[in-house]
């Protein structure tokens, strides 16, 4: 029974991470989250957002394949 709870808890933690990553990535792409100008500003934030979204989607696909 403890193993089942552990698997459920692990899945919930993983799903929460995916949702947060996608939310942050799309917010950076949309301009709601930004980077200070001296660090590159909107362009760097948008590129970082795309990197976050793409790598998150790749990790979801790999996790599904690994099951």
Buried (B, 14 or more C-beta within 10 A) or exposed (E): EEEEEEEEEEEEEEEEEBEEBBEBBBBBBEEEBBBEEEEBEEEBBBBBBBEBBEEBBEBBEEEEEEE
